[in-house]
Amino acid sequence: MTPEKITHFYGCQLTTSKSVKQHKLRKLIAWLSDKQASEKEYVSVYIPGGKTLDDAVAALKKELELVADKSEIAHGALQEAFKNLIQRLKLHETVPENGLVMFAGYLPENNPEYKSLEIKEIIPPEPINNYICIIDNHFQLEPLRDLLRDQRIVGILAVDSKNASLGLVRGGSLRVLDCITSGIPGKTGKGGQSQRRYERERDMELTSFFHRVAEHAAKEFLLNNRVTALVIGGPGQTKTDFLKGDYLNYELQNAVLSIVDTQSAGEEALREMQSKSSSILTNMCGPEEKKIMEKLLLELNKQSGLAVCGLDPVLDGLKVGAVEVALVTDTSDLAEYYTLCKKCGNTKIQILNRRDTQAIRVMVSTPCGKCHATEYEVVEKDMVDVLEDAASQTNARVEVIFTDSEEKAKLQDLGGFAAILRYKTSTS
């Protein structure tokens, strides 16, 4: 081992969008999940936002004291890990609002026999609720993975003239919220003026019922639960009349994902709707992603010059500050490779495909253009980070499309990179 310390900071909250935060978190989890030690010498610490800095430091000092009493684990490595965690924690003025997650351990570098202490520090994109400190031969990542589980909440509303049922689908599970009855009698065939008067009265009662359903929907889907999308169902024409009548709150009206035919509007209809909408819900893109992709495609179809696709046009637009939103899929294999000549310090940057090992070998074996040496330090940078760095200079935004959806497929067809521009450029 070596006393050299390598510290990394992952400020997920500093990125320009929620999708970028999630992308960075996914990458970090994938990197940490590969690490395995022969002994219990890896430390995972989760500090909730409500904890004071003094309490957090005291908790880690107590953990350090306990380490000395455990003879079966690697004392030296663990003590160094906790000491450095405490030092790092003291650099903060306060525990961030969402909490703080820290990982520490001696990790192998290129040579398996050579290890250095690394500390990974994350301010998570969502709040941490419980204090956790675990020592093991691997990092405890499940609380972080929970932050990436399907956060989409879909409202399901079945309606006909007699009943209305409301439910929520989250993570594949259905929860019934409410069932309402109208009390409206069925249609009759009295005939004449009596029939027309009866129909008018019935229409008024139905209108009143629709308003009541809309009020329940606003309460359950906007106030009590903030839904991502809404599925409307029911038998016959009634559900369509309900939608066309603009009874729903405009936010819910805009969130309607699909309309489903069902046998009834009771509680059983919610399960029928969930089953019939399963493929749509699985591949559902978030509303923000959907709006951005719709705007991008609209600008491309208008040929207004306010949209570009392809990596080079996007990077060029970011450099001159013309980009409003840059879009990228999470499946891109491109990365930026930064090489530093160890002899003269000459640098070189190339964007290559991670899978193109031949091109990468050529890059690191080609003699330096300044001193002809062939020893380099090489840093690989994810393209999302490249876009993020460029975007941060001009207050642009980066969105990562990672849901397997129609929107993602369209972006991939455009080369996986696109941007909506603030103004037309010479290359757009």
VEXFIPA-62177 format. One record per residue (C-alpha): x, y, z. Coordinates in steps of 0.1 Angstrom, whole numbers, plus 5000, padded with zeros to 4 digits. Layout:
<recs>
XYZ ...
</recs>
This chain:
<recs>
500050005000 500950364997 500050665019 499150864988 495650994989 493451034959 490151224966 487251264942 484151484947 480951414929 478651714933 475551574916 473651874927 475852104907 474851964873 472452144850 469551894851 468051594870 468851354841 472551444842 472551394880 471051044875 473550964847 476551054869 475150854898 474550554875 478150574863 479550604898 477450314911 478650094882 482350184890 482050124927 480049794923 483149634906 485349694937 485949394960 488449354988 489849035004 489049165039 486449405054 488249725047 485849935026 483850205044 480350335033 478850625051 475450785046 474851115065 471251255064 470751625057 469151685092 472351585110 474651865122 478351865110 479551825146 477251525151 478451375118 482151415128 481451275163 479750975147 482750895125 485150945154 483150685174 483350445144 487150505144 487350405181 485350095174 487749985146 490649955171 488749685190 488249465160 491249245155 489749045126 489849335101 492649535085 493349805112 495850015093 493750055062 490550125081 492050375105 493550565076 490150555058 488250695088 490850965095 490651085060 486851075060 486851285091 489251535076 487251555044 483951605063 485451895083 486052085051 482252135048 480652425065 477452215070 475951885060 474251955026 470451965025 470151625007 472751475030 476251335021 477450995010 481150895014 483050585003 486650515013 489050235007 492450134993 491750054957 494049884932 495350094903 496949954871 499149734891 497049504913 499749514940 499749894942 496850044961 496050394971 493350544993 490450684974 487550874988 484350914967 482051184980 478551244967 475851494974 472951284963 470151414940 467451304965 467451335003 469151065024 466950985054 469050755077 472550755090 474450445079 478050335084 479049995071 482449825069 482649535045 484649385016 482449574992 480749914991 477149945004 475350084973 471749984978 470550324993 472050494962 470350244939 467050324956 467450684944 467450554908 464550324910 461550414889 460350744904 457550784879 454050804894 451250734869 447650834878 444850604865 441350734862 438350524851 435050704845 431550634832 428150784840 427750574872 431250534887 434750674888 437850504902 441250664909 444550474914 448350514912 450850294895 454450324908 457250084902 454749834887 452449834918 448849964917 447350144946 443550224946 442950574959 439150634956 435950514941 433050754935 429450684925 427250934907 423750824917 422550914882 419750674870 420050504837 418450634805 414650574800 412350594771 409450804783 409051004751 407851354744 408651664765 409051444796 411851264779 413651584769 413251734804 414651404819 417651414795 418351774804 418251694841 420451384835 422951594816 423151844844 423651564869 426351414847 428051754844 428051794882 429451444885 432251514861 433151824881 433251614912 435551364895 437851634883 438051774919 438951434933 441551394905 443151734912 443351644949 444751294945 446951344915 448351694921 447951774958 448351434976 450551274949 452351444921 451751224891 454051214861 451451104836 447751014835 445850724819 442150764813 439750474808 436250354809 433550194788 431950354758 431950734749 431750874785 435450894791 435951084758 433151324767 434751384801 438151474785 436651694758 434651884784 437752034799 436751934834 440251824843 442852064857 445052184828 448152014843 446351684843 444951744809 448451794795 449651484814 447251244797 449350954783 446650734768 442950644767 441950284773 438650104768 437549894798 434549684807 433549914836 434650214857 434950034890 438049924909 438549624886 438849874857 442050014872 443749674870 442449624835 443949964825 447249884842 447449564822 446549714789 448950004794 451949804807 454049844775 453350214774 454150264811 457450064808 458750274779 457250604791 459550904787 459351174814 457151474805 460151714804 462051484780 458951444759 458451824756 462151884748 462151614721 458851754706 460452104705 463651964689 461751774662 459552084655 462552304650 464152044627 461052004606 460752384603 464352404592 464552734611 468252674620 467352664657 468152294660 471252094652 472051724654 475351534656 478251574681 480351834663 477552084656 476452054693 479952114706 480452404682 477152554694 478152514730 481452684724 479853004710 477053004736 474252934711 472852624727 469852644750 469552264756 471951984746 470451634743 472351304745 471350944750 472950744778 474050474754 476750674736 480150484735 482050804727 484550944752 487151224752 490651114758 493151364772 496851264769 499651434788 503251364777 505251264808 508451404793 507551744780 503951804792 502551834757 498751764757 496451614731 492651564731 490751314709 487151194709 487150814703 484750524706 485450334738 485050004719 487650104693 490649964712 492849984681 492350364678 493050404715 496250204713 497350414683 496750734702 498850624732 501650474711 502050754686 505250954695 504651304711 504651574684 506951784705 509651554720 508851214703 508451034737 505750764740 504850774777 501550944785 499151004813 495750934799 492351054813 489050924798 486151164801 482551074796 480851274768 478051384792 480751544813 482351704782 478951854773 478251954809 481552144812 480952334780 477252404789 478252544824 480252824807 477152974790 474252874812 473052604788 471452284799 472251924792 469551654792 470351274791 467551064776 467950724793 464350584793 463850324766 461250524748 460150644714 461950974722 465250794729 464950604696 464350924677 467451084692 469550774684 468350804648 469751164648 473151034659 472651034697 473451404700 471251714693 470652064706 467952334706 469652674699 469053024713 469853174679 470953064645 474653014639 476653004607 476852624608 473152564618 
</recs>
